[in-house]
Amino acid sequence: MEREMTILVTGGAGFIGSNLCEALLDRSHSVVCLDNFLTGKRENLANCLSHRKFTLVEGDIRSLEDCQKAMTSCDAVVHLAALGSVPRSIHDPVTSNSINIDGFLNILHTAKELGIQRFVFAASSSTYGDSEELPKIEERIGKPLSPYAVGKYVNELYAHVYQLNYDFNYIGLRYFNVFGKRQDPNGAYAAVIPKFIQQFLDGQAPIINGDGSNTRDFTHIENVVDATMKALFNERTAAQNQIYNVAFGTSTSLNEMTAYIKASISKRLPEKVLPEVSYGPFRKGDIPHSLASVDKIHELLGYSPRISVQEGIQKTVDWMLESQS
């Protein structure tokens, strides 16, 4: 039985963060959420704000003072706050660097100074860069293809250096193409699955970047929360100070993903006529194929993904339809 802890979740008002906050509260832990609402949404925390064990700290990870304020009296940290999206980082590398590198270092340093014993952070599959090897194995990466990827790789390097110099323990999780409830379908940098679902529901033809043959290891949010929990409450010394892939471990093309979305919508709305997709140019900074090995995280943390891509897409369609009704 895990002991009750007070856990700081940075970026807790975001898509992954809000799902994690709920899961931690469900397991009777106290949660402190640090968020500046740059991309996070207050409505994502609707189920948390009234909970007696939940504390919201409105602040910015770029402020060392805000980091210290949020982390005081915490036993553990899950660092999820970041400025996501490869295209956004190419458009604005300076802000991406400030949040994803400077902000990370503030959180990491504060955790070290306060003697935090459990530190889990969101790394990224973008770290594999131009490596063409499939499946992606944690110890072999390529050169980064975007400022976002640079920032996420620097996070891993900083964590390693802090372990080396300050005996500070960490676990980094390279999330692969996470999707699910509360993911924003709108905006220029919306993730592809919720964006396509919303466009189909609105009768618009989604545009696939490229010919649809690009593949991703799409990973449902429930798998990601489960893996993050296993990292956070890990008791094995050998599992510490490691980087892990968090994925489903299958490769799905954009064309296949689109077919799954249409089938899921048709299951709920059989009378709805869905438009055909359009195709556009490949997107700068994108890797053509992505498939993760989950052998390491299975062996050391006991993670086995439960929700398949198809099941996850159906869950996401169901949630979006219910949230909009």
Residue pairs with C-beta under 8 A, 6 or more apart in sequence:
2 27
2 233
4 28
4 29
4 30
5 29
5 30
5 75
5 76
5 118
6 29
6 30
6 31
6 32
6 73
6 74
6 75
6 76
7 24
7 29
7 30
7 31
7 32
7 74
7 75
7 76
7 77
7 78
7 232
8 31
8 32
8 33
8 34
8 70
8 71
8 74
8 76
8 77
8 78
9 17
9 20
9 21
9 24
9 31
9 32
9 33
9 34
9 78
9 80
10 17
10 34
10 35
10 61
10 70
10 77
10 78
10 79
10 80
10 81
10 107
11 17
11 34
11 35
11 40
11 79
11 80
11 81
11 82
12 18
12 20
12 21
12 31
12 33
12 34
12 35
12 40
12 45
12 48
12 56
12 80
13 33
13 35
13 37
13 40
13 41
13 42
13 44
13 45
13 56
14 35
14 39
14 40
14 41
14 44
14 80
14 81
15 44
15 178
15 180
15 182
15 183
15 184
15 221
16 80
16 122
16 175
16 178
16 221
16 224
16 225
17 33
17 35
17 40
17 44
17 80
17 81
18 40
18 44
18 45
18 48
18 182
19 180
19 181
19 182
19 221
19 224
19 225
20 78
20 80
20 225
20 228
20 229
21 31
21 33
21 45
21 48
21 54
22 47
22 48
23 225
23 229
24 31
24 229
25 31
25 48
25 51
25 53
25 54
27 229
28 53
29 53
30 53
30 54
30 55
31 48
31 51
31 53
31 54
31 55
32 55
32 57
32 70
32 71
32 74
33 45
33 48
33 54
33 55
33 56
33 57
34 57
34 59
34 61
34 66
34 67
34 70
34 81
35 56
35 57
35 58
35 59
35 81
36 58
36 59
36 60
36 61
37 58
38 83
38 99
39 83
39 84
41 184
42 49
44 182
45 54
45 56
48 54
48 56
49 56
57 66
57 69
57 70
59 66
59 67
59 69
59 70
60 66
60 103
61 67
61 81
61 99
61 103
61 104
61 106
61 107
62 98
62 99
62 102
62 103
62 106
63 106
64 106
64 109
64 110
67 106
67 107
67 110
68 110
68 114
71 77
71 107
71 110
71 111
71 114
71 116
72 114
74 114
74 116
75 116
75 117
75 118
76 116
76 117
76 118
76 119
76 120
76 232
77 107
77 111
77 116
77 118
77 119
77 120
77 121
78 120
78 121
78 228
78 232
79 104
79 107
79 108
79 119
79 120
79 121
79 122
80 121
80 122
81 99
81 103
81 107
82 99
82 100
82 103
82 104
82 122
82 151
82 152
83 89
83 95
83 96
83 99
83 100
83 148
84 148
84 189
85 148
85 189
86 126
86 145
86 146
86 148
86 149
86 283
86 285
86 286
87 188
87 189
87 283
87 284
87 285
88 96
88 148
88 188
88 189
89 96
89 100
89 146
89 147
89 148
89 149
89 151
89 285
90 146
90 147
90 148
90 284
90 285
93 147
96 147
96 148
96 151
97 147
97 150
97 151
100 148
100 151
100 152
100 154
100 155
101 151
101 154
101 155
104 121
104 151
104 154
104 155
104 158
105 158
107 121
108 119
108 121
108 158
108 159
108 162
108 168
109 162
111 119
111 168
112 162
112 166
112 168
117 169
118 169
118 232
119 159
119 168
119 169
119 170
119 171
120 170
120 171
120 172
120 173
120 228
120 231
120 232
121 155
121 159
121 170
121 171
121 172
121 173
122 172
122 173
122 175
123 152
123 155
123 156
123 172
123 173
123 174
123 175
123 243
124 148
124 149
124 152
124 174
124 175
125 136
125 174
125 175
125 176
125 177
125 217
125 245
125 247
125 290
125 292
126 144
126 145
126 146
126 148
126 149
126 152
126 287
127 141
127 144
127 149
127 152
127 153
127 156
127 174
128 136
128 141
128 142
128 287
128 290
129 141
129 142
129 143
129 144
129 145
129 149
129 287
130 142
130 143
130 145
130 287
131 140
131 141
131 142
132 142
132 289
133 140
134 251
134 289
134 291
135 249
135 291
135 292
135 293
136 245
136 290
136 291
136 292
136 293
137 293
137 296
138 174
138 242
138 243
138 244
138 245
138 293
138 296
141 153
144 150
144 153
145 285
145 286
145 287
146 285
149 285
155 172
156 172
156 243
159 168
159 170
159 172
159 241
160 241
162 168
162 170
163 169
163 170
163 241
169 240
169 241
170 240
170 241
171 231
171 232
171 234
171 239
171 240
171 241
171 242
171 243
171 244
172 242
172 243
172 244
173 227
173 228
173 231
173 243
173 244
173 246
174 243
174 244
174 245
174 246
174 292
175 219
175 224
175 246
175 247
176 216
176 217
176 218
176 219
176 245
176 246
176 247
176 248
176 290
176 292
177 191
177 216
177 217
177 218
177 219
177 247
177 290
178 191
178 219
178 220
178 221
178 224
179 191
179 193
179 194
179 218
179 219
179 220
179 221
179 312
179 313
179 316
180 220
180 221
180 222
180 224
180 312
180 315
180 316
180 319
181 221
181 315
181 316
181 319
181 320
181 323
182 221
182 319
183 191
183 193
183 194
183 221
183 316
184 190
184 191
184 194
185 194
185 195
185 197
185 198
185 320
186 195
186 198
192 254
192 257
193 218
193 257
193 261
193 313
193 316
194 316
194 320
195 206
196 206
196 257
196 258
196 261
196 277
197 261
197 265
197 313
197 316
197 317
197 320
198 320
199 205
199 206
200 206
200 261
200 262
200 265
200 274
200 275
201 265
201 320
201 321
201 324
203 275
204 275
205 275
205 276
205 277
205 278
206 258
206 277
206 278
207 277
207 278
207 279
207 280
208 254
208 255
208 258
208 277
208 278
208 279
208 280
209 254
209 280
209 281
209 282
209 283
209 286
210 254
210 279
210 280
210 281
210 282
210 283
211 279
212 253
212 254
212 255
212 258
212 277
212 279
213 253
213 254
213 255
214 253
214 254
214 282
214 286
214 288
214 289
215 251
215 252
215 253
215 254
215 288
215 289
215 290
215 291
216 251
216 252
216 254
216 257
216 290
217 247
217 248
217 249
217 250
217 251
217 252
217 290
217 291
217 292
218 248
218 252
218 257
218 309
218 312
219 246
219 247
219 248
219 305
219 312
220 248
220 305
220 307
220 308
220 309
220 311
220 312
220 315
220 316
221 312
222 306
222 307
222 312
222 315
223 246
223 247
223 248
223 305
223 306
223 307
223 312
224 246
226 303
226 305
226 306
227 244
227 246
227 297
227 301
227 303
227 305
228 246
230 297
230 301
230 302
230 303
231 239
231 244
231 301
234 240
234 301
236 300
236 301
238 300
239 300
239 301
242 296
242 300
244 296
244 297
244 300
244 301
244 303
245 292
245 293
245 294
245 296
245 297
246 292
246 294
246 297
246 303
247 291
247 292
247 294
247 305
248 292
248 294
248 305
248 307
248 308
248 309
249 291
249 292
249 293
249 294
249 305
250 291
250 308
250 309
251 289
251 290
251 291
252 260
252 309
257 309
257 313
258 277
260 309
260 310
260 313
261 313
261 317
262 274
264 310
264 313
264 314
264 316
264 317
264 318
265 272
265 274
265 317
266 272
266 274
267 314
268 317
268 318
268 321
269 321
294 303
294 305
297 303
298 304
307 315
